[in-house]
Amino acid sequence: DAEITQSPRHKITETGRQVTLACHQTWNHNNMFWYRQDLGHGLRLIHYSYGVQDTNKGEVSDGYSVSRSNTEDLPLTLESAASSQTSVYFCASSIVPTDTQYFGPGTRLTVL
Amino acid sequence: AQSVSQHNHHVILSEAASLELGCNYSYGGTVNLFWYVQYPGQHLQLLLKYFSGDPLVKGIKGFEAEFIKSKFSFNLRKPSVQWSDTAEYFCAVNARAGGGNKLTFGTGTQLKVEL
């Protein structure tokens, strides 16, 4: 079955370190999204991509970057981790940007 | 910019009680509307969606939602909840013409169903 996976599932890091969260989908979807989930804020869009070599900033993109070198993967990089980036991160993909998004299991990131 | 409001942040119900979770959005154009559910420790999954047609849509596990355009609302309902419905529920909106093909989520409603 097609799926979307994220790794690692849990990570603890220190302030100032670079961190990369992986997202891999086997749906063959062109559209991929990264969200962070925080209490009281729901899910907020960090970055998204409509296809290979395409990346776009979402509403909370500061301090994050993504790259899309193939259809299956959209890694999320925190250039210099900050405590404010402690959160749960979800990756999602969709066939059509305006239609159902399929979510990965999430990565819980703690920045000390 | 589009925004989504979920007014009930925490709801506690007894089994067999009826459920209605409110969702309002702010966008005057055509929208796609979604309800997602996140069970404890799991990822988000789609409950139901509305794009066009019959404003009363049915989803999985006995859930339904009604789109009322004049009220900019898409409330989620279930006639009789079960303990297994304990989860967090998110309303999401895509403004097809002006939303940039992105989903905007509400802040979520935490539902706890007691035995």
Interface residues (C-beta under 8 A of the other chain):
Chain A: N31 F33 Y35 G40 H41 G42 L43 R44 L45 Y48 Y50 G58 F90 A92 P97 T98 D99 T100 Q101 F103 G104 P105 G106
Chain B: Q6 N32 F34 Y36 Q42 H43 L44 Q45 L46 K49 F90 N94 R96 N101 K102 L103 T104 F105 G106 T107 G108
